[in-house]
Structure formats: C-alpha cells, structure tokens
Amino acid sequence: MKQYLIKRLQSNNKSLKTLHAKGKKTGKIKYRKALHSIPLMQYGITYKIKDKTAHIQGLGDFKAIGIDQMPCNAEVATL
C-alpha cells in the first residue's frame, strides 16, 4: 500500500511538472494534515473496516469518520 501511495504522489508530481511546462500556474506540494480519500483495492486483504476504525495493510489502524452512517448489511465494493 505504501508503494501505491508513493506511486500516486509521483504521478501527481509528474502531472504538475507537465502543466508547468505548458505555462499553467502550479504551486508547491504542501503538507496535508488529513486525507479525505485513498483509493483502496481488495476489501479484506489490503483493508478492513471494523467499528469506527479502518485497518490498512502496511500502514496500521486509522480512525475513520462517517463509518457509523453505513448500514450494517452494506456491501463494500471498489470501482
């Protein structure tokens, strides 16, 4: 999972470099205190949701806000 997140950051950095080369205004990549979304694959293998926490493989447990809004019999799916 760490490799996937690093690959995503590298892709974003490459996109900013391309935009800058085309003359668009781009800023620096800044520190973010919180993430609002992380693309995850394979429920049950790379990530699991328990009560109010989400466990991500290789990264550990995280407090996830809004999980209590999901119905008990909801199916978790990826695109």
C-alpha positions in Angstrom: 0.0 0.0 0.0 2.9 2.4 0.8 4.2 1.8 -2.7 0.9 2.5 -4.3 0.6 5.8 -2.4 4.1 6.8 -3.4 3.3 6.0 -7.0 0.2 8.2 -6.8 2.3 11.1 -5.4 4.9 10.6 -8.2 2.1 10.6 -10.8 0.7 13.9 -9.3 4.1 15.5 -9.3 4.6 14.5 -12.9 1.3 16.0 -13.9 2.2 19.3 -12.1 5.5 19.3 -14.0 3.7 18.8 -17.3 1.3 21.6 -16.6 4.1 23.9 -15.5 5.9 23.2 -18.8 2.8 24.1 -20.7 2.7 27.5 -19.0 0.0 26.9 -16.4 0.4 28.2 -12.9 1.2 25.5 -10.4 2.1 25.8 -6.7 4.3 23.7 -4.5 3.2 20.4 -3.0 2.4 21.2 0.6 2.0 19.1 3.8 -1.6 17.9 4.3 -2.9 17.3 7.8 -5.7 15.0 6.7 -6.6 12.8 3.7 -10.2 12.8 2.5 -9.9 9.8 0.2 -7.5 7.0 -0.5 -8.1 4.6 -3.4 -8.0 1.1 -1.9 -8.4 -2.3 -3.6 -9.3 -5.8 -2.4 -11.5 -5.4 0.7 -10.5 -7.9 3.3 -6.9 -8.2 2.0 -5.5 -4.6 1.7 -8.0 -3.0 4.0 -10.7 -3.9 6.6 -13.4 -1.8 8.3 -14.1 -2.5 12.0 -16.5 -0.4 14.1 -15.1 3.1 13.8 -11.6 2.2 12.5 -10.1 1.2 9.2 -7.1 -1.1 9.0 -4.9 -0.5 6.0 -2.3 -3.2 5.2 1.2 -2.0 5.9 0.1 1.3 7.5 -2.0 0.3 10.5 -5.3 1.4 12.1 -6.9 4.7 11.4 -9.9 6.5 12.9 -12.5 6.8 10.1 -15.2 9.4 10.5 -18.6 8.5 9.0 -18.4 4.7 9.1 -21.3 4.7 11.5 -23.5 6.0 8.7 -23.2 2.8 6.7 -25.9 0.3 7.1 -25.0 -3.0 8.9 -25.7 -5.1 5.8 -23.9 -2.8 3.3 -21.6 -4.3 0.8 -18.2 -2.7 0.3 -17.2 -2.5 -3.3 -14.4 -0.9 -5.4 -14.6 0.5 -8.9 
